[in-house]
Amino acid sequence: MTPTIQIRPIEKKDNKKLASVIRAVLVEFNAPLEGTAYADPHLERLFETYDRPKSTYFIIEKNGEIVGGAGIMQLENTDKNICELQKMYFSPSVRGIGMGANMMKKCLSFAKNNGFEQCYLETLPYMKEAQVLYKKTGFNYIEKPIGNTGHFSCDVWMLKDL
C-alpha cells in the first residue's frame, strides 16, 4: 500500500506529538539540548506560538501520523522585514523523498505572500543534508547571526532574498 503523505497547517491537537518528533530528531543528530529548539519554552505550544499574523507552521503527516514540520515567523529582535524558517525537522521515514523541497516551497511561498523581503535560518554544522537543501533553495551562508533567536548552539546562519 502506498503511504498517504500530506502537508497541512498545524492544529492544537498536534502540539505534543510534534514536540516529540522535533526532540527525537535533535537527539538522533546528537544536537545540544541547550541552545537549540530542544529547550525552547514554547515547543509544547507550537499551535499557539504560530497562531498570529504573518506566521504559520506546517505539519507533515504520513498515514495520519505526524512525522515533521516547519514554520515561518517574523525574525525576533530585528527591525528588518525578515522572517525566519523555524523548526524544520523530519523523521527518517520522510527524508530523501522530496518532502524537504515541498516544505521549503510551501514555507517560502507563505513568506513571500506575507510581504517578507528575506528569510533567515539557523542550523547546526553537521546537518549537512539540510544545508544542501537550503543552498538548492537559494539560501546563502552569512558570517554572523541576525536577531536573537536564543539558539546559541546553532552556529551556521543562512539568508535568502525573497
N, CA, C and O atoms as a DFTB+ gen file, in Angstrom:
648 C
 N C O
     1  1       0.835      -1.182       0.000
     2  2       0.000       0.000       0.000
     3  2       0.883       1.250       0.000
     4  3       1.837       1.338       0.774
     5  1       0.569       2.209      -0.861
     6  2       1.298       3.454      -0.949
     7  2       0.962       4.333       0.247
     8  3      -0.212       4.513       0.570
     9  1       1.980       4.884       0.910
    10  2       1.688       5.736       2.065
    11  2       0.997       7.034       1.629
    12  3       1.256       7.560       0.546
    13  1       0.135       7.523       2.477
    14  2      -0.516       8.813       2.260
    15  2       0.282       9.853       3.030
    16  3       0.393       9.792       4.255
    17  1       0.834      10.808       2.292
    18  2       1.618      11.873       2.908
    19  2       0.999      13.205       2.523
    20  3       0.703      13.456       1.355
    21  1       0.807      14.051       3.523
    22  2       0.266      15.378       3.248
    23  2       0.961      16.431       4.100
    24  3       1.473      16.148       5.184
    25  1       0.965      17.653       3.579
    26  2       1.421      18.820       4.334
    27  2       0.169      19.632       4.635
    28  3      -0.624      19.936       3.744
    29  1       0.006      19.978       5.915
    30  2      -1.181      20.730       6.321
    31  2      -0.810      21.686       7.451
    32  3       0.223      21.514       8.098
    33  1      -1.658      22.702       7.692
    34  2      -1.401      23.610       8.816
    35  2      -1.493      22.876      10.155
    36  3      -2.242      21.910      10.303
    37  1      -0.731      23.348      11.102
    38  2      -0.748      22.775      12.446
    39  2      -2.114      22.988      13.100
    40  3      -2.790      23.987      12.853
    41  1      -2.497      22.039      13.927
    42  2      -3.707      22.141      14.749
    43  2      -3.285      21.991      16.214
    44  3      -2.232      21.430      16.515
    45  1      -4.111      22.495      17.102
    46  2      -3.778      22.447      18.530
    47  2      -3.492      21.019      19.002
    48  3      -2.609      20.808      19.834
    49  1      -4.222      20.054      18.485
    50  2      -4.052      18.656      18.900
    51  2      -2.683      18.087      18.510
    52  3      -2.303      17.021      18.994
    53  1      -1.940      18.782      17.644
    54  2      -0.635      18.313      17.166
    55  2       0.521      18.656      18.111
    56  3       1.618      18.119      17.959
    57  1       0.290      19.530      19.068
    58  2       1.385      20.081      19.871
    59  2       2.316      19.031      20.486
    60  3       3.526      19.069      20.261
    61  1       1.767      18.113      21.246
    62  2       2.621      17.152      21.971
    63  2       3.386      16.239      21.026
    64  3       4.581      16.013      21.212
    65  1       2.708      15.714      20.019
    66  2       3.358      14.796      19.083
    67  2       4.453      15.506      18.298
    68  3       5.529      14.948      18.082
    69  1       4.183      16.727      17.876
    70  2       5.187      17.482      17.119
    71  2       6.415      17.773      17.982
    72  3       7.544      17.630      17.513
    73  1       6.212      18.173      19.218
    74  2       7.343      18.415      20.126
    75  2       8.180      17.149      20.272
    76  3       9.409      17.210      20.305
    77  1       7.517      16.015      20.358
    78  2       8.211      14.731      20.478
    79  2       9.039      14.420      19.225
    80  3      10.174      13.955      19.330
    81  1       8.475      14.674      18.056
    82  2       9.204      14.441      16.797
    83  2      10.437      15.340      16.735
    84  3      11.528      14.869      16.413
    85  1      10.278      16.613      17.036
    86  2      11.406      17.561      16.980
    87  2      12.507      17.135      17.940
    88  3      13.681      17.120      17.572
    89  1      12.140      16.794      19.157
    90  2      13.152      16.362      20.138
    91  2      13.837      15.073      19.701
    92  3      15.046      14.930      19.883
    93  1      13.093      14.139      19.131
    94  2      13.676      12.870      18.679
    95  2      14.700      13.104      17.562
    96  3      15.752      12.465      17.547
    97  1      14.406      14.000      16.641
    98  2      15.350      14.297      15.557
    99  2      16.608      14.940      16.124
   100  3      17.715      14.586      15.719
   101  1      16.458      15.868      17.046
   102  2      17.636      16.509      17.646
   103  2      18.495      15.493      18.402
   104  3      19.722      15.542      18.325
   105  1      17.868      14.587      19.120
   106  2      18.615      13.537      19.821
   107  2      19.314      12.630      18.802
   108  3      20.472      12.259      18.991
   109  1      18.614      12.277      17.729
   110  2      19.200      11.430      16.680
   111  2      20.497      12.035      16.145
   112  3      21.451      11.310      15.863
   113  1      20.535      13.366      16.004
   114  2      21.711      14.044      15.466
   115  2      22.700      14.462      16.556
   116  3      23.657      15.187      16.286
   117  1      22.468      14.006      17.779
   118  2      23.342      14.362      18.907
   119  2      23.495      15.867      19.075
   120  3      24.569      16.361      19.419
   121  1      22.412      16.583      18.828
   122  2      22.422      18.041      18.963
   123  2      22.470      18.417      20.438
   124  3      21.991      17.668      21.290
   125  1      23.043      19.567      20.738
   126  2      22.997      20.047      22.125
   127  2      21.544      20.231      22.557
   128  3      20.703      20.649      21.762
   129  1      21.260      19.924      23.792
   130  2      19.895      20.077      24.293
   131  2      19.616      21.518      24.697
   132  3      18.461      21.944      24.716
   133  1      20.643      22.258      25.014
   134  2      20.513      23.684      25.329
   135  2      20.972      24.491      24.118
   136  3      21.908      24.109      23.416
   137  1      20.298      25.607      23.891
   138  2      20.682      26.481      22.783
   139  2      20.177      26.005      21.433
   140  3      20.649      26.470      20.395
   141  1      19.218      25.079      21.434
   142  2      18.567      24.604      20.213
   143  2      17.053      24.571      20.467
   144  3      16.584      24.908      21.554
   145  1      16.305      24.159      19.443
   146  2      14.847      24.055      19.582
   147  2      14.457      23.099      20.701
   148  3      13.357      23.209      21.243
   149  1      15.330      22.164      21.059
   150  2      15.019      21.174      22.089
   151  2      14.545      21.836      23.380
   152  3      13.618      21.357      24.033
   153  1      15.189      22.934      23.733
   154  2      14.895      23.594      25.007
   155  2      13.957      24.794      24.874
   156  3      13.709      25.487      25.861
   157  1      13.433      25.053      23.680
   158  2      12.542      26.199      23.513
   159  2      11.359      26.105      24.467
   160  3      10.713      25.061      24.553
   161  1      11.072      27.180      25.180
   162  2       9.976      27.142      26.147
   163  2       8.602      26.966      25.494
   164  3       7.667      26.499      26.144
   165  1       8.474      27.328      24.241
   166  2       7.174      27.224      23.563
   167  2       7.043      25.963      22.692
   168  3       6.079      25.836      21.937
   169  1       7.996      25.041      22.789
   170  2       7.970      23.848      21.944
   171  2       6.708      23.004      22.150
   172  3       6.234      22.359      21.215
   173  1       6.184      23.009      23.332
   174  2       4.973      22.228      23.629
   175  2       3.691      22.955      23.208
   176  3       2.596      22.403      23.319
   177  1       3.832      24.204      22.720
   178  2       2.666      25.011      22.349
   179  2       2.870      25.663      20.983
   180  3       2.651      26.864      20.830
   181  1       3.282      24.889      20.006
   182  2       3.591      25.466      18.697
   183  2       2.348      26.002      17.989
   184  3       2.433      27.010      17.287
   185  1       1.208      25.357      18.157
   186  2      -0.007      25.893      17.538
   187  2      -0.243      27.322      18.014
   188  3      -0.467      28.219      17.201
   189  1      -0.193      27.536      19.321
   190  2      -0.426      28.866      19.885
   191  2       0.674      29.841      19.471
   192  3       0.398      31.016      19.228
   193  1       1.904      29.370      19.389
   194  2       3.035      30.217      19.016
   195  2       2.883      30.779      17.604
   196  3       3.203      31.941      17.351
   197  1       2.397      29.952      16.698
   198  2       2.283      30.378      15.295
   199  2       0.899      30.906      14.946
   200  3       0.648      31.248      13.790
   201  1       0.007      30.980      15.906
   202  2      -1.349      31.473      15.673
   203  2      -1.377      32.993      15.795
   204  3      -1.973      33.550      16.717
   205  1      -0.711      33.652      14.834
   206  2      -0.632      35.114      14.805
   207  2      -0.413      35.548      13.361
   208  3      -0.037      34.733      12.518
   209  1      -0.643      36.818      13.072
   210  2      -0.472      37.294      11.688
   211  2       0.953      37.067      11.179
   212  3       1.925      37.153      11.931
   213  1       1.044      36.776       9.892
   214  2       2.323      36.594       9.194
   215  2       3.146      35.434       9.762
   216  3       4.370      35.426       9.632
   217  1       2.492      34.468      10.383
   218  2       3.156      33.286      10.939
   219  2       2.379      32.047      10.524
   220  3       1.158      32.086      10.370
   221  1       3.101      30.949      10.345
   222  2       2.440      29.684      10.058
   223  2       3.367      28.536      10.424
   224  3       4.587      28.695      10.478
   225  1       2.779      27.400      10.671
   226  2       3.545      26.173      10.863
   227  2       2.819      25.073      10.115
   228  3       1.614      24.882      10.278
   229  1       3.575      24.343       9.285
   230  2       3.022      23.248       8.514
   231  2       3.508      21.914       9.069
   232  3       4.669      21.768       9.449
   233  1       2.608      20.957       9.107
   234  2       2.857      19.603       9.584
   235  2       2.981      18.667       8.390
   236  3       2.283      18.832       7.390
   237  1       3.865      17.693       8.496
   238  2       3.866      16.581       7.543
   239  2       3.231      15.397       8.261
   240  3       3.650      15.002       9.349
   241  1       2.214      14.849       7.623
   242  2       1.519      13.689       8.151
   243  2       1.714      12.527       7.183
   244  3       1.515      12.670       5.976
   245  1       2.100      11.389       7.719
   246  2       2.247      10.173       6.916
   247  2       1.322       9.124       7.518
   248  3       1.476       8.720       8.670
   249  1       0.366       8.696       6.718
   250  2      -0.636       7.728       7.181
   251  2      -1.265       8.155       8.512
   252  3      -1.485       7.338       9.406
   253  1      -1.547       9.465       8.617
   254  2      -2.209      10.000       9.805
   255  2      -1.299      10.272      10.984
   256  3      -1.768      10.733      12.024
   257  1       0.000       9.996      10.849
   258  2       0.974      10.187      11.933
   259  2       1.843      11.407      11.636
   260  3       2.335      11.551      10.517
   261  1       2.037      12.282      12.612
   262  2       2.897      13.454      12.431
   263  2       4.347      12.991      12.362
   264  3       4.834      12.295      13.253
   265  1       5.028      13.390      11.287
   266  2       6.419      12.965      11.080
   267  2       7.354      14.139      10.803
   268  3       8.518      13.936      10.459
   269  1       6.854      15.362      10.950
   270  2       7.723      16.508      10.749
   271  2       6.953      17.785      10.548
   272  3       5.724      17.826      10.610
   273  1       7.730      18.843      10.301
   274  2       7.099      20.129      10.061
   275  2       8.110      21.237       9.918
   276  3       9.315      21.026      10.058
   277  1       7.599      22.437       9.633
   278  2       8.426      23.637       9.519
   279  2       7.522      24.855       9.654
   280  3       6.334      24.809       9.335
   281  1       8.114      25.948      10.137
   282  2       7.341      27.169      10.340
   283  2       8.025      28.406       9.797
   284  3       9.228      28.420       9.536
   285  1       7.222      29.442       9.637
   286  2       7.684      30.770       9.227
   287  2       7.133      31.765      10.232
   288  3       5.961      31.716      10.605
   289  1       8.010      32.676      10.664
   290  2       7.593      33.717      11.594
   291  2       8.554      34.899      11.458
   292  3       9.700      34.727      11.043
   293  1       8.088      36.090      11.805
   294  2       8.950      37.272      11.831
   295  2      10.174      36.959      12.694
   296  3      10.045      36.436      13.800
   297  1      11.346      37.278      12.184
   298  2      12.570      37.093      12.967
   299  2      12.555      38.053      14.145
   300  3      12.378      39.260      13.979
   301  1      12.743      37.502      15.331
   302  2      12.711      38.315      16.544
   303  2      13.961      39.170      16.676
   304  3      15.040      38.813      16.202
   305  1      13.787      40.299      17.329
   306  2      14.884      41.206      17.674
   307  2      15.599      41.782      16.457
   308  3      16.822      41.927      16.449
   309  1      14.823      42.106      15.439
   310  2      15.350      42.854      14.303
   311  2      14.248      43.776      13.814
   312  3      13.064      43.448      13.901
   313  1      14.644      44.926      13.302
   314  2      13.643      45.851      12.765
   315  2      13.510      45.695      11.255
   316  3      12.773      46.448      10.619
   317  1      14.212      44.729      10.677
   318  2      14.147      44.482       9.240
   319  2      12.962      43.562       8.922
   320  3      12.452      42.859       9.794
   321  1      12.542      43.584       7.667
   322  2      11.414      42.775       7.217
   323  2      11.906      41.379       6.829
   324  3      11.874      40.986       5.662
   325  1      12.363      40.643       7.848
   326  2      12.955      39.320       7.654
   327  2      12.149      38.291       8.451
   328  3      11.860      38.483       9.632
   329  1      11.800      37.209       7.779
   330  2      11.174      36.101       8.506
   331  2      12.249      35.054       8.782
   332  3      13.362      35.113       8.259
   333  1      11.875      34.107       9.614
   334  2      12.788      33.002       9.930
   335  2      12.100      31.683       9.607
   336  3      10.944      31.466       9.968
   337  1      12.822      30.814       8.928
   338  2      12.383      29.438       8.749
   339  2      12.729      28.726      10.052
   340  3      13.895      28.662      10.439
   341  1      11.717      28.194      10.725
   342  2      11.918      27.666      12.070
   343  2      11.497      26.211      12.190
   344  3      10.552      25.753      11.549
   345  1      12.220      25.516      13.018
   346  2      11.847      24.170      13.461
   347  2      11.475      23.255      12.305
   348  3      10.414      22.631      12.310
   349  1      12.361      23.181      11.310
   350  2      12.157      22.273      10.184
   351  2      12.870      20.970      10.514
   352  3      14.088      20.853      10.379
   353  1      12.088      20.006      10.944
   354  2      12.603      18.699      11.338
   355  2      11.699      17.620      10.775
   356  3      10.474      17.727      10.824
   357  1      12.328      16.564      10.230
   358  2      11.580      15.444       9.656
   359  2      12.072      14.141      10.253
   360  3      13.274      13.954      10.446
   361  1      11.152      13.246      10.544
   362  2      11.512      11.885      10.944
   363  2      12.167      11.175       9.758
   364  3      11.926      11.552       8.611
   365  1      12.992      10.155      10.014
   366  2      13.683       9.448       8.926
   367  2      12.753       8.919       7.834
   368  3      13.161       8.827       6.676
   369  1      11.524       8.573       8.175
   370  2      10.615       7.963       7.194
   371  2      10.196       8.898       6.060
   372  3       9.651       8.438       5.056
   373  1      10.441      10.204       6.202
   374  2      10.078      11.132       5.123
   375  2      11.272      11.937       4.609
   376  3      11.102      12.948       3.928
   377  1      12.460      11.485       4.936
   378  2      13.659      12.143       4.400
   379  2      14.031      11.507       3.065
   380  3      13.843      10.307       2.861
   381  1      14.559      12.323       2.165
   382  2      15.062      11.808       0.901
   383  2      13.995      11.471      -0.132
   384  3      14.284      10.797      -1.121
   385  1      12.762      11.932       0.085
   386  2      11.689      11.638      -0.881
   387  2      11.051      12.917      -1.432
   388  3       9.964      12.877      -2.010
   389  1      11.734      14.047      -1.249
   390  2      11.237      15.306      -1.799
   391  2      10.380      16.136      -0.862
   392  3       9.911      17.208      -1.245
   393  1      10.167      15.666       0.354
   394  2       9.319      16.424       1.285
   395  2       9.992      17.729       1.729
   396  3       9.312      18.727       1.970
   397  1      11.304      17.721       1.834
   398  2      12.010      18.946       2.199
   399  2      11.797      20.038       1.161
   400  3      11.515      21.186       1.504
   401  1      11.935      19.673      -0.112
   402  2      11.725      20.638      -1.192
   403  2      10.277      21.120      -1.198
   404  3      10.020      22.309      -1.387
   405  1       9.338      20.212      -0.992
   406  2       7.923      20.601      -0.938
   407  2       7.652      21.551       0.222
   408  3       6.943      22.546       0.071
   409  1       8.222      21.234       1.372
   410  2       8.016      22.072       2.551
   411  2       8.649      23.458       2.349
   412  3       8.055      24.476       2.703
   413  1       9.842      23.481       1.783
   414  2      10.501      24.766       1.534
   415  2       9.655      25.625       0.599
   416  3       9.481      26.821       0.834
   417  1       9.139      25.021      -0.442
   418  2       8.308      25.753      -1.407
   419  2       7.086      26.347      -0.710
   420  3       6.743      27.509      -0.929
   421  1       6.437      25.553       0.122
   422  2       5.237      25.999       0.836
   423  2       5.575      27.137       1.816
   424  3       4.872      28.147       1.864
   425  1       6.637      26.970       2.583
   426  2       7.020      27.979       3.575
   427  2       7.474      29.277       2.915
   428  3       7.072      30.361       3.338
   429  1       8.306      29.175       1.888
   430  2       8.817      30.382       1.240
   431  2       7.723      31.111       0.462
   432  3       7.747      32.338       0.368
   433  1       6.779      30.382      -0.087
   434  2       5.632      30.994      -0.752
   435  2       4.799      31.779       0.271
   436  3       4.368      32.900       0.003
   437  1       4.581      31.180       1.434
   438  2       3.859      31.869       2.506
   439  2       4.598      33.150       2.893
   440  3       3.980      34.205       3.040
   441  1       5.917      33.060       3.058
   442  2       6.716      34.214       3.460
   443  2       6.602      35.340       2.431
   444  3       6.374      36.497       2.785
   445  1       6.759      34.996       1.181
   446  2       6.685      35.989       0.109
   447  2       5.290      36.605       0.036
   448  3       5.155      37.821      -0.102
   449  1       4.256      35.775       0.129
   450  2       2.876      36.266       0.081
   451  2       2.532      37.158       1.264
   452  3       1.573      37.928       1.201
   453  1       3.303      37.062       2.340
   454  2       3.079      37.902       3.518
   455  2       4.020      39.102       3.575
   456  3       4.132      39.770       4.603
   457  1       4.691      39.366       2.462
   458  2       5.459      40.592       2.322
   459  2       6.862      40.592       2.889
   460  3       7.500      41.644       2.931
   461  1       7.361      39.459       3.322
   462  2       8.729      39.430       3.830
   463  2       9.713      39.620       2.664
   464  3       9.464      39.166       1.547
   465  1      10.812      40.287       2.941
   466  2      11.824      40.553       1.916
   467  2      12.949      39.530       1.925
   468  3      13.569      39.268       0.894
   469  1      13.210      38.950       3.098
   470  2      14.275      37.958       3.237
   471  2      13.818      36.872       4.202
   472  3      12.914      37.068       5.013
   473  1      14.475      35.716       4.086
   474  2      14.226      34.614       5.015
   475  2      15.566      34.164       5.591
   476  3      16.532      33.959       4.856
   477  1      15.610      34.018       6.884
   478  2      16.810      33.665       7.651
   479  2      16.601      32.295       8.266
   480  3      15.472      31.895       8.551
   481  1      17.695      31.581       8.469
   482  2      17.615      30.324       9.207
   483  2      18.919      30.071       9.934
   484  3      19.970      30.607       9.583
   485  1      18.821      29.245      10.949
   486  2      19.988      28.789      11.698
   487  2      19.960      27.274      11.730
   488  3      18.896      26.659      11.806
   489  1      21.141      26.681      11.672
   490  2      21.221      25.225      11.738
   491  2      22.531      24.837      12.413
   492  3      23.302      25.692      12.849
   493  1      22.758      23.569      12.486
   494  2      23.977      23.033      13.095
   495  2      24.933      22.590      11.991
   496  3      24.480      22.166      10.928
   497  1      26.237      22.679      12.216
   498  2      27.209      22.399      11.161
   499  2      27.132      20.988      10.592
   500  3      27.456      20.784       9.422
   501  1      26.717      20.021      11.381
   502  2      26.717      18.642      10.904
   503  2      25.385      18.232      10.272
   504  3      25.223      17.076       9.879
   505  1      24.449      19.142      10.171
   506  2      23.190      18.854       9.462
   507  2      23.404      19.186       7.977
   508  3      22.778      20.089       7.421
   509  1      24.299      18.430       7.371
   510  2      24.760      18.689       6.000
   511  2      23.657      18.516       4.961
   512  3      23.559      19.322       4.036
   513  1      22.824      17.483       5.091
   514  2      21.761      17.264       4.107
   515  2      20.791      18.440       4.090
   516  3      20.330      18.853       3.026
   517  1      20.486      18.969       5.251
   518  2      19.601      20.135       5.329
   519  2      20.249      21.331       4.633
   520  3      19.576      22.073       3.917
   521  1      21.551      21.519       4.840
   522  2      22.232      22.645       4.214
   523  2      22.238      22.522       2.692
   524  3      22.148      23.528       1.989
   525  1      22.344      21.302       2.182
   526  2      22.271      21.093       0.726
   527  2      20.912      21.568       0.222
   528  3      20.832      22.263      -0.792
   529  1      19.856      21.200       0.916
   530  2      18.511      21.637       0.540
   531  2      18.405      23.160       0.600
   532  3      17.867      23.780      -0.317
   533  1      18.909      23.758       1.660
   534  2      18.825      25.212       1.803
   535  2      19.564      25.905       0.654
   536  3      19.056      26.866       0.077
   537  1      20.751      25.421       0.325
   538  2      21.522      26.006      -0.782
   539  2      20.753      25.869      -2.100
   540  3      20.686      26.821      -2.878
   541  1      20.172      24.691      -2.355
   542  2      19.391      24.478      -3.585
   543  2      18.203      25.430      -3.670
   544  3      17.757      25.790      -4.760
   545  1      17.702      25.829      -2.520
   546  2      16.536      26.695      -2.451
   547  2      16.919      28.175      -2.529
   548  3      16.042      29.039      -2.546
   549  1      18.207      28.472      -2.576
   550  2      18.649      29.852      -2.733
   551  2      19.193      30.523      -1.492
   552  3      19.492      31.717      -1.515
   553  1      19.326      29.780      -0.409
   554  2      19.929      30.350       0.796
   555  2      21.442      30.416       0.630
   556  3      22.047      29.552      -0.004
   557  1      22.041      31.452       1.207
   558  2      23.494      31.606       1.204
   559  2      23.976      31.749       2.635
   560  3      23.268      32.274       3.495
   561  1      25.190      31.274       2.880
   562  2      25.792      31.394       4.208
   563  2      26.096      32.859       4.503
   564  3      26.496      33.618       3.620
   565  1      25.898      33.239       5.757
   566  2      26.292      34.572       6.216
   567  2      27.229      34.396       7.404
   568  3      27.277      33.325       8.010
   569  1      27.968      35.443       7.734
   570  2      29.057      35.331       8.715
   571  2      28.637      35.414      10.168
   572  3      29.365      34.961      11.051
   573  1      27.460      35.991      10.431
   574  2      27.047      36.133      11.828
   575  2      25.525      36.057      11.913
   576  3      24.830      36.242      10.915
   577  1      25.021      35.786      13.099
   578  2      23.562      35.677      13.245
   579  2      22.873      37.030      13.108
   580  3      23.484      38.084      13.282
   581  1      21.593      36.965      12.792
   582  2      20.745      38.151      12.741
   583  2      19.688      37.971      13.827
   584  3      19.220      36.857      14.066
   585  1      19.316      39.059      14.477
   586  2      18.320      38.964      15.539
   587  2      18.908      38.248      16.743
   588  3      20.123      38.227      16.938
   589  1      18.036      37.667      17.542
   590  2      18.477      36.917      18.711
   591  2      17.469      35.809      18.983
   592  3      16.507      36.002      19.726
   593  1      17.693      34.660      18.382
   594  2      16.737      33.557      18.475
   595  2      16.863      32.772      19.774
   596  3      15.951      32.030      20.142
   597  1      17.985      32.928      20.471
   598  2      18.225      32.132      21.670
   599  2      18.869      30.791      21.367
   600  3      19.164      30.022      22.282
   601  1      19.087      30.505      20.098
   602  2      19.692      29.225      19.698
   603  2      21.204      29.388      19.567
   604  3      21.759      29.316      18.471
   605  1      21.844      29.605      20.682
   606  2      23.279      29.883      20.686
   607  2      24.127      28.698      20.250
   608  3      25.299      28.878      19.921
   609  1      23.570      27.500      20.239
   610  2      24.327      26.328      19.779
   611  2      24.291      26.174      18.256
   612  3      25.079      25.416      17.689
   613  1      23.397      26.880      17.606
   614  2      23.306      26.821      16.129
   615  2      24.244      27.879      15.566
   616  3      23.978      29.078      15.655
   617  1      25.347      27.414      14.985
   618  2      26.354      28.375      14.538
   619  2      26.574      28.363      13.021
   620  3      27.646      28.726      12.537
   621  1      25.549      27.942      12.283
   622  2      25.523      28.077      10.833
   623  2      24.302      28.947      10.528
   624  3      23.177      28.615      10.901
   625  1      24.549      30.071       9.839
   626  2      23.491      31.023       9.566
   627  2      23.367      31.207       8.062
   628  3      24.368      31.284       7.348
   629  1      22.124      31.278       7.587
   630  2      21.882      31.399       6.156
   631  2      20.753      32.412       5.911
   632  3      19.885      32.620       6.759
   633  1      20.794      33.028       4.733
   634  2      19.826      34.070       4.398
   635  2      19.466      33.956       2.920
   636  3      20.311      33.623       2.088
   637  1      18.213      34.236       2.606
   638  2      17.727      34.195       1.228
   639  2      16.888      35.433       0.959
   640  3      16.038      35.804       1.768
   641  1      17.130      36.072      -0.183
   642  2      16.262      37.149      -0.630
   643  2      15.001      36.534      -1.214
   644  3      15.059      35.564      -1.971
   645  1      13.871      37.107      -0.855
   646  2      12.588      36.629      -1.385
   647  2      12.192      37.522      -2.506
   648  3      11.141      37.320      -3.115
